[in-house]
Amino acid sequence: MGCATQGEKAAIIKKLRENGYQLKYLLKAMHMARSTYYFEISRNDVIAERNQEILEEIKSVFVENKRRYGVRRVHQELINRGYQVNHKRVQRLMHEAGLAGKRPKEKYHSYKGEVGKIADNIIDRDFSTTLPLQKWTTDVSQFNFSWGKCYISPVLDMNTNEIISYDLSMSPNLEQIKRMLNKAFEKFPSVEGLIFHSDQGWQYQHAYFRNALQEHGIIQSMSRKGNCYDNCIMETFFGRLKNEMYYGYEKNYSSFEEFSQAVAEYIDYYNNKRIQAKTKWMPPVQYRITSICFTWLIIWISDSPSSISE
C-alpha cells in the first residue's frame, strides 16, 4: 500500500469497516493515525457531496440539450452557470454516469443539381470575418423518410454561425429559394457589400437568385465544381443538424408536418441556446448582439473622447 494516497487508504479502511473489520486493526495495518483517517474521510465526504452536486447539474445540462452535448460543451455550460470545475472531472463524472453526446454516424452528402459557372469563388475558403453580416453561405440538403423526401435550404452567417433564415420543402425548387431569401431580407434588409457564397447548384445560377442578390448590393461567390471543402461551414452545419435531430430519429417523424415542426424547434434551439467554441461559448444570436453592441460602444468611445474623460 506504499503507493496509495492517504485518501485512498482511508477509503479502503472505510469499506473494510463496513464489512465488519475493526478500525484499530485496519489503522495499524495501513500505518495510519486515527486522526488522519477521520480527516481524510471527512474530506472525501465533502468531495463526494460536491461531485454529486456537479453531477446533478451535468444531468440537467445534458437533458436540457436533449443529450446532444459532449464533455466539452457540458463543461463550458457549467462555467457559464458559475461552476468552477476541471474538464477532467466533468469527463469522469459523465463517463461514470453513462452520459455521452451524439456522434456522427455517417458522412453527410448534400443535394447537388446541375453545375455550371456563374460567379467567381471570391470566398476561396477564406471564411474569416470581423463582424456579423459580412459573409453568408447557403446550400441544400436532403432528408429521406418512408413517406418521402424533403429538403432544407438555410442561410448561415459565417461570423456567428447563426441560421439567418431557412426553408423546408418537399421539393428543392425555385420557390423554396425565394422563400428563403425573402425571410433573410425581411430580417436584415440592409446588407449591401455582403458576400453570399454557395456551390454551383442550379438554384444559385438562376436569374432570380442572381438578381435578388444584385438588388440588395450583395456580391455573389460560388465554389469550384465538386469541391465540398469550398463550403465546409455549411457542410458542418448540415452534419451537426442531422447528427443531433435526424440520424436515429427517422422513425419518430411520421409526416412532413411533424418533421417540419422538429426542424423549427431545432433551429430555434441552435440559434438561441446551443453554445459554440467559435462564438466564445455563446449561442449564435447572443454572440451577434454582443458583437454589434461592442462595436457600437467602441465607435461611441472613439467619437466621444471628451465625454469619457469627464
TORKOL-4160 file (C-alpha; in steps of 0.2 Angstrom, whole numbers, padded with zeros to 4 digits, m for minus):
310
<pt num="1" X="0000" Y="0000" Z="0000"/>
<pt num="2" X="0015" Y="0011" Z="m0001"/>
<pt num="3" X="0009" Y="0019" Z="m0017"/>
<pt num="4" X="m0008" Y="0023" Z="m0011"/>
<pt num="5" X="m0013" Y="0041" Z="m0005"/>
<pt num="6" X="m0019" Y="0044" Z="0012"/>
<pt num="7" X="m0036" Y="0047" Z="0005"/>
<pt num="8" X="m0036" Y="0031" Z="m0004"/>
<pt num="9" X="m0030" Y="0021" Z="0011"/>
<pt num="10" X="m0045" Y="0030" Z="0021"/>
<pt num="11" X="m0057" Y="0024" Z="0008"/>
<pt num="12" X="m0051" Y="0006" Z="0009"/>
<pt num="13" X="m0052" Y="0006" Z="0028"/>
<pt num="14" X="m0070" Y="0013" Z="0027"/>
<pt num="15" X="m0075" Y="0000" Z="0015"/>
<pt num="16" X="m0067" Y="m0014" Z="0026"/>
<pt num="17" X="m0076" Y="m0007" Z="0041"/>
<pt num="18" X="m0092" Y="m0009" Z="0033"/>
<pt num="19" X="m0088" Y="m0027" Z="0031"/>
<pt num="20" X="m0085" Y="m0029" Z="0050"/>
<pt num="21" X="m0067" Y="m0027" Z="0052"/>
<pt num="22" X="m0062" Y="m0017" Z="0067"/>
<pt num="23" X="m0054" Y="0000" Z="0065"/>
<pt num="24" X="m0039" Y="m0001" Z="0076"/>
<pt num="25" X="m0033" Y="m0016" Z="0067"/>
<pt num="26" X="m0035" Y="m0008" Z="0050"/>
<pt num="27" X="m0027" Y="0008" Z="0055"/>
<pt num="28" X="m0012" Y="m0002" Z="0061"/>
<pt num="29" X="m0011" Y="m0012" Z="0045"/>
<pt num="30" X="m0012" Y="0004" Z="0035"/>
<pt num="31" X="0001" Y="0013" Z="0046"/>
<pt num="32" X="m0012" Y="0027" Z="0048"/>
<pt num="33" X="m0016" Y="0038" Z="0063"/>
<pt num="34" X="m0034" Y="0038" Z="0069"/>
<pt num="35" X="m0035" Y="0057" Z="0067"/>
<pt num="36" X="m0028" Y="0056" Z="0049"/>
<pt num="37" X="m0042" Y="0043" Z="0045"/>
<pt num="38" X="m0056" Y="0054" Z="0051"/>
<pt num="39" X="m0049" Y="0069" Z="0042"/>
<pt num="40" X="m0047" Y="0060" Z="0026"/>
<pt num="41" X="m0065" Y="0053" Z="0027"/>
<pt num="42" X="m0072" Y="0070" Z="0031"/>
<pt num="43" X="m0063" Y="0077" Z="0016"/>
<pt num="44" X="m0069" Y="0063" Z="0005"/>
<pt num="45" X="m0087" Y="0065" Z="0010"/>
<pt num="46" X="m0086" Y="0084" Z="0005"/>
<pt num="47" X="m0078" Y="0079" Z="m0012"/>
<pt num="48" X="m0092" Y="0066" Z="m0014"/>
<pt num="49" X="m0105" Y="0079" Z="m0010"/>
<pt num="50" X="m0098" Y="0091" Z="m0022"/>
<pt num="51" X="m0097" Y="0078" Z="m0036"/>
<pt num="52" X="m0115" Y="0074" Z="m0033"/>
<pt num="53" X="m0120" Y="0092" Z="m0034"/>
<pt num="54" X="m0110" Y="0094" Z="m0050"/>
<pt num="55" X="m0117" Y="0078" Z="m0057"/>
<pt num="56" X="m0134" Y="0084" Z="m0055"/>
<pt num="57" X="m0130" Y="0100" Z="m0064"/>
<pt num="58" X="m0122" Y="0090" Z="m0078"/>
<pt num="59" X="m0138" Y="0079" Z="m0080"/>
<pt num="60" X="m0148" Y="0095" Z="m0081"/>
<pt num="61" X="m0137" Y="0102" Z="m0095"/>
<pt num="62" X="m0137" Y="0085" Z="m0104"/>
<pt num="63" X="m0156" Y="0083" Z="m0103"/>
<pt num="64" X="m0160" Y="0101" Z="m0107"/>
<pt num="65" X="m0150" Y="0100" Z="m0123"/>
<pt num="66" X="m0158" Y="0083" Z="m0127"/>
<pt num="67" X="m0142" Y="0073" Z="m0125"/>
<pt num="68" X="m0133" Y="0082" Z="m0139"/>
<pt num="69" X="m0119" Y="0089" Z="m0128"/>
<pt num="70" X="m0102" Y="0080" Z="m0126"/>
<pt num="71" X="m0089" Y="0084" Z="m0112"/>
<pt num="72" X="m0083" Y="0100" Z="m0120"/>
<pt num="73" X="m0100" Y="0109" Z="m0121"/>
<pt num="74" X="m0106" Y="0102" Z="m0104"/>
<pt num="75" X="m0090" Y="0109" Z="m0096"/>
<pt num="76" X="m0092" Y="0126" Z="m0104"/>
<pt num="77" X="m0110" Y="0127" Z="m0100"/>
<pt num="78" X="m0106" Y="0123" Z="m0082"/>
<pt num="79" X="m0093" Y="0138" Z="m0082"/>
<pt num="80" X="m0107" Y="0149" Z="m0090"/>
<pt num="81" X="m0118" Y="0144" Z="m0075"/>
<pt num="82" X="m0104" Y="0149" Z="m0062"/>
<pt num="83" X="m0096" Y="0132" Z="m0058"/>
<pt num="84" X="m0078" Y="0131" Z="m0056"/>
<pt num="85" X="m0074" Y="0114" Z="m0062"/>
<pt num="86" X="m0060" Y="0105" Z="m0071"/>
<pt num="87" X="m0065" Y="0097" Z="m0088"/>
<pt num="88" X="m0057" Y="0081" Z="m0082"/>
<pt num="89" X="m0069" Y="0080" Z="m0068"/>
<pt num="90" X="m0083" Y="0083" Z="m0079"/>
<pt num="91" X="m0077" Y="0069" Z="m0091"/>
<pt num="92" X="m0075" Y="0057" Z="m0077"/>
<pt num="93" X="m0092" Y="0060" Z="m0070"/>
<pt num="94" X="m0101" Y="0059" Z="m0086"/>
<pt num="95" X="m0092" Y="0043" Z="m0090"/>
<pt num="96" X="m0097" Y="0035" Z="m0073"/>
<pt num="97" X="m0115" Y="0041" Z="m0076"/>
<pt num="98" X="m0115" Y="0034" Z="m0094"/>
<pt num="99" X="m0118" Y="0051" Z="m0102"/>
<pt num="100" X="m0112" Y="0053" Z="m0119"/>
<pt num="101" X="m0116" Y="0066" Z="m0133"/>
<pt num="102" X="m0121" Y="0060" Z="m0150"/>
<pt num="103" X="m0108" Y="0057" Z="m0163"/>
<pt num="104" X="m0109" Y="0057" Z="m0182"/>
<pt num="105" X="m0114" Y="0040" Z="m0189"/>
<pt num="106" X="m0111" Y="0043" Z="m0207"/>
<pt num="107" X="m0104" Y="0056" Z="m0219"/>
<pt num="108" X="m0116" Y="0070" Z="m0225"/>
<pt num="109" X="m0120" Y="0071" Z="m0243"/>
<pt num="110" X="m0128" Y="0087" Z="m0249"/>
<pt num="111" X="m0140" Y="0088" Z="m0263"/>
<pt num="112" X="m0132" Y="0093" Z="m0280"/>
<pt num="113" X="m0141" Y="0100" Z="m0295"/>
<pt num="114" X="m0133" Y="0103" Z="m0312"/>
<pt num="115" X="m0117" Y="0113" Z="m0311"/>
<pt num="116" X="m0110" Y="0127" Z="m0322"/>
<pt num="117" X="m0100" Y="0143" Z="m0319"/>
<pt num="118" X="m0109" Y="0160" Z="m0315"/>
<pt num="119" X="m0098" Y="0168" Z="m0301"/>
<pt num="120" X="m0080" Y="0168" Z="m0296"/>
<pt num="121" X="m0075" Y="0159" Z="m0280"/>
<pt num="122" X="m0072" Y="0175" Z="m0270"/>
<pt num="123" X="m0073" Y="0167" Z="m0253"/>
<pt num="124" X="m0059" Y="0154" Z="m0259"/>
<pt num="125" X="m0060" Y="0145" Z="m0242"/>
<pt num="126" X="m0057" Y="0162" Z="m0233"/>
<pt num="127" X="m0071" Y="0161" Z="m0220"/>
<pt num="128" X="m0064" Y="0173" Z="m0208"/>
<pt num="129" X="m0074" Y="0189" Z="m0203"/>
<pt num="130" X="m0073" Y="0203" Z="m0191"/>
<pt num="131" X="m0092" Y="0206" Z="m0189"/>
<pt num="132" X="m0109" Y="0198" Z="m0192"/>
<pt num="133" X="m0117" Y="0201" Z="m0209"/>
<pt num="134" X="m0101" Y="0201" Z="m0219"/>
<pt num="135" X="m0102" Y="0184" Z="m0227"/>
<pt num="136" X="m0117" Y="0172" Z="m0229"/>
<pt num="137" X="m0117" Y="0155" Z="m0236"/>
<pt num="138" X="m0131" Y="0143" Z="m0242"/>
<pt num="139" X="m0134" Y="0125" Z="m0248"/>
<pt num="140" X="m0147" Y="0112" Z="m0249"/>
<pt num="141" X="m0148" Y="0096" Z="m0240"/>
<pt num="142" X="m0159" Y="0081" Z="m0242"/>
<pt num="143" X="m0168" Y="0070" Z="m0229"/>
<pt num="144" X="m0175" Y="0053" Z="m0233"/>
<pt num="145" X="m0191" Y="0045" Z="m0224"/>
<pt num="146" X="m0203" Y="0031" Z="m0228"/>
<pt num="147" X="m0216" Y="0044" Z="m0233"/>
<pt num="148" X="m0204" Y="0053" Z="m0245"/>
<pt num="149" X="m0190" Y="0065" Z="m0246"/>
<pt num="150" X="m0188" Y="0083" Z="m0241"/>
<pt num="151" X="m0175" Y="0097" Z="m0242"/>
<pt num="152" X="m0169" Y="0111" Z="m0231"/>
<pt num="153" X="m0161" Y="0127" Z="m0238"/>
<pt num="154" X="m0154" Y="0138" Z="m0225"/>
<pt num="155" X="m0143" Y="0154" Z="m0225"/>
<pt num="156" X="m0129" Y="0154" Z="m0212"/>
<pt num="157" X="m0119" Y="0169" Z="m0206"/>
<pt num="158" X="m0100" Y="0164" Z="m0207"/>
<pt num="159" X="m0096" Y="0176" Z="m0192"/>
<pt num="160" X="m0109" Y="0170" Z="m0179"/>
<pt num="161" X="m0114" Y="0153" Z="m0187"/>
<pt num="162" X="m0132" Y="0159" Z="m0185"/>
<pt num="163" X="m0145" Y="0152" Z="m0197"/>
<pt num="164" X="m0152" Y="0169" Z="m0204"/>
<pt num="165" X="m0167" Y="0160" Z="m0212"/>
<pt num="166" X="m0171" Y="0143" Z="m0219"/>
<pt num="167" X="m0185" Y="0134" Z="m0229"/>
<pt num="168" X="m0190" Y="0116" Z="m0228"/>
<pt num="169" X="m0199" Y="0109" Z="m0243"/>
<pt num="170" X="m0204" Y="0093" Z="m0251"/>
<pt num="171" X="m0196" Y="0099" Z="m0267"/>
<pt num="172" X="m0179" Y="0108" Z="m0270"/>
<pt num="173" X="m0187" Y="0121" Z="m0282"/>
<pt num="174" X="m0185" Y="0139" Z="m0285"/>
<pt num="175" X="m0200" Y="0143" Z="m0274"/>
<pt num="176" X="m0190" Y="0136" Z="m0259"/>
<pt num="177" X="m0175" Y="0148" Z="m0263"/>
<pt num="178" X="m0187" Y="0163" Z="m0265"/>
<pt num="179" X="m0195" Y="0160" Z="m0248"/>
<pt num="180" X="m0178" Y="0158" Z="m0240"/>
<pt num="181" X="m0171" Y="0174" Z="m0247"/>
<pt num="182" X="m0187" Y="0184" Z="m0243"/>
<pt num="183" X="m0186" Y="0178" Z="m0225"/>
<pt num="184" X="m0167" Y="0183" Z="m0224"/>
<pt num="185" X="m0170" Y="0200" Z="m0232"/>
<pt num="186" X="m0185" Y="0204" Z="m0220"/>
<pt num="187" X="m0174" Y="0200" Z="m0206"/>
<pt num="188" X="m0159" Y="0210" Z="m0212"/>
<pt num="189" X="m0165" Y="0222" Z="m0226"/>
<pt num="190" X="m0148" Y="0232" Z="m0227"/>
<pt num="191" X="m0134" Y="0220" Z="m0232"/>
<pt num="192" X="m0125" Y="0230" Z="m0245"/>
<pt num="193" X="m0107" Y="0224" Z="m0248"/>
<pt num="194" X="m0111" Y="0207" Z="m0240"/>
<pt num="195" X="m0103" Y="0192" Z="m0249"/>
<pt num="196" X="m0115" Y="0177" Z="m0252"/>
<pt num="197" X="m0107" Y="0160" Z="m0255"/>
<pt num="198" X="m0114" Y="0144" Z="m0262"/>
<pt num="199" X="m0110" Y="0129" Z="m0273"/>
<pt num="200" X="m0114" Y="0129" Z="m0292"/>
<pt num="201" X="m0131" Y="0122" Z="m0289"/>
<pt num="202" X="m0144" Y="0127" Z="m0302"/>
<pt num="203" X="m0154" Y="0137" Z="m0289"/>
<pt num="204" X="m0139" Y="0149" Z="m0287"/>
<pt num="205" X="m0136" Y="0151" Z="m0306"/>
<pt num="206" X="m0154" Y="0156" Z="m0309"/>
<pt num="207" X="m0158" Y="0173" Z="m0314"/>
<pt num="208" X="m0170" Y="0176" Z="m0299"/>
<pt num="209" X="m0156" Y="0172" Z="m0287"/>
<pt num="210" X="m0143" Y="0182" Z="m0295"/>
<pt num="211" X="m0155" Y="0197" Z="m0297"/>
<pt num="212" X="m0161" Y="0196" Z="m0279"/>
<pt num="213" X="m0143" Y="0197" Z="m0273"/>
<pt num="214" X="m0139" Y="0212" Z="m0285"/>
<pt num="215" X="m0154" Y="0222" Z="m0279"/>
<pt num="216" X="m0148" Y="0221" Z="m0262"/>
<pt num="217" X="m0130" Y="0225" Z="m0266"/>
<pt num="218" X="m0123" Y="0208" Z="m0262"/>
<pt num="219" X="m0108" Y="0200" Z="m0270"/>
<pt num="220" X="m0110" Y="0183" Z="m0276"/>
<pt num="221" X="m0097" Y="0169" Z="m0274"/>
<pt num="222" X="m0098" Y="0151" Z="m0279"/>
<pt num="223" X="m0087" Y="0136" Z="m0275"/>
<pt num="224" X="m0077" Y="0126" Z="m0288"/>
<pt num="225" X="m0086" Y="0112" Z="m0296"/>
<pt num="226" X="m0087" Y="0096" Z="m0285"/>
<pt num="227" X="m0077" Y="0103" Z="m0271"/>
<pt num="228" X="m0086" Y="0102" Z="m0254"/>
<pt num="229" X="m0072" Y="0110" Z="m0244"/>
<pt num="230" X="m0076" Y="0126" Z="m0253"/>
<pt num="231" X="m0092" Y="0127" Z="m0242"/>
<pt num="232" X="m0086" Y="0117" Z="m0227"/>
<pt num="233" X="m0095" Y="0129" Z="m0215"/>
<pt num="234" X="m0112" Y="0124" Z="m0222"/>
<pt num="235" X="m0107" Y="0106" Z="m0223"/>
<pt num="236" X="m0103" Y="0106" Z="m0205"/>
<pt num="237" X="m0120" Y="0113" Z="m0200"/>
<pt num="238" X="m0129" Y="0100" Z="m0210"/>
<pt num="239" X="m0119" Y="0087" Z="m0202"/>
<pt num="240" X="m0122" Y="0094" Z="m0185"/>
<pt num="241" X="m0141" Y="0096" Z="m0189"/>
<pt num="242" X="m0143" Y="0078" Z="m0195"/>
<pt num="243" X="m0132" Y="0071" Z="m0181"/>
<pt num="244" X="m0142" Y="0079" Z="m0167"/>
<pt num="245" X="m0160" Y="0078" Z="m0173"/>
<pt num="246" X="m0161" Y="0066" Z="m0188"/>
<pt num="247" X="m0149" Y="0051" Z="m0188"/>
<pt num="248" X="m0158" Y="0038" Z="m0177"/>
<pt num="249" X="m0174" Y="0048" Z="m0175"/>
<pt num="250" X="m0180" Y="0045" Z="m0193"/>
<pt num="251" X="m0195" Y="0034" Z="m0187"/>
<pt num="252" X="m0200" Y="0047" Z="m0175"/>
<pt num="253" X="m0206" Y="0058" Z="m0189"/>
<pt num="254" X="m0222" Y="0051" Z="m0197"/>
<pt num="255" X="m0226" Y="0065" Z="m0208"/>
<pt num="256" X="m0218" Y="0081" Z="m0216"/>
<pt num="257" X="m0228" Y="0092" Z="m0204"/>
<pt num="258" X="m0220" Y="0083" Z="m0189"/>
<pt num="259" X="m0203" Y="0084" Z="m0196"/>
<pt num="260" X="m0205" Y="0102" Z="m0201"/>
<pt num="261" X="m0210" Y="0106" Z="m0183"/>
<pt num="262" X="m0195" Y="0097" Z="m0176"/>
<pt num="263" X="m0184" Y="0107" Z="m0188"/>
<pt num="264" X="m0191" Y="0123" Z="m0182"/>
<pt num="265" X="m0188" Y="0119" Z="m0164"/>
<pt num="266" X="m0170" Y="0113" Z="m0168"/>
<pt num="267" X="m0166" Y="0129" Z="m0177"/>
<pt num="268" X="m0173" Y="0140" Z="m0163"/>
<pt num="269" X="m0163" Y="0129" Z="m0151"/>
<pt num="270" X="m0147" Y="0131" Z="m0162"/>
<pt num="271" X="m0148" Y="0149" Z="m0164"/>
<pt num="272" X="m0153" Y="0154" Z="m0146"/>
<pt num="273" X="m0147" Y="0141" Z="m0134"/>
<pt num="274" X="m0133" Y="0130" Z="m0142"/>
<pt num="275" X="m0116" Y="0136" Z="m0137"/>
<pt num="276" X="m0101" Y="0135" Z="m0148"/>
<pt num="277" X="m0082" Y="0137" Z="m0146"/>
<pt num="278" X="m0082" Y="0149" Z="m0162"/>
<pt num="279" X="m0094" Y="0161" Z="m0153"/>
<pt num="280" X="m0085" Y="0162" Z="m0137"/>
<pt num="281" X="m0096" Y="0149" Z="m0129"/>
<pt num="282" X="m0112" Y="0159" Z="m0133"/>
<pt num="283" X="m0127" Y="0155" Z="m0144"/>
<pt num="284" X="m0126" Y="0162" Z="m0161"/>
<pt num="285" X="m0139" Y="0176" Z="m0159"/>
<pt num="286" X="m0132" Y="0181" Z="m0142"/>
<pt num="287" X="m0115" Y="0182" Z="m0150"/>
<pt num="288" X="m0122" Y="0193" Z="m0164"/>
<pt num="289" X="m0130" Y="0205" Z="m0152"/>
<pt num="290" X="m0115" Y="0206" Z="m0141"/>
<pt num="291" X="m0103" Y="0209" Z="m0156"/>
<pt num="292" X="m0114" Y="0223" Z="m0163"/>
<pt num="293" X="m0116" Y="0231" Z="m0146"/>
<pt num="294" X="m0097" Y="0230" Z="m0143"/>
<pt num="295" X="m0094" Y="0238" Z="m0160"/>
<pt num="296" X="m0106" Y="0252" Z="m0157"/>
<pt num="297" X="m0098" Y="0255" Z="m0140"/>
<pt num="298" X="m0081" Y="0256" Z="m0147"/>
<pt num="299" X="m0087" Y="0269" Z="m0161"/>
<pt num="300" X="m0096" Y="0279" Z="m0147"/>
<pt num="301" X="m0080" Y="0280" Z="m0137"/>
<pt num="302" X="m0069" Y="0284" Z="m0152"/>
<pt num="303" X="m0081" Y="0298" Z="m0157"/>
<pt num="304" X="m0084" Y="0305" Z="m0139"/>
<pt num="305" X="m0067" Y="0305" Z="m0130"/>
<pt num="306" X="m0071" Y="0321" Z="m0120"/>
<pt num="307" X="m0087" Y="0313" Z="m0113"/>
<pt num="308" X="m0077" Y="0298" Z="m0107"/>
<pt num="309" X="m0063" Y="0309" Z="m0098"/>
<pt num="310" X="m0077" Y="0319" Z="m0089"/>
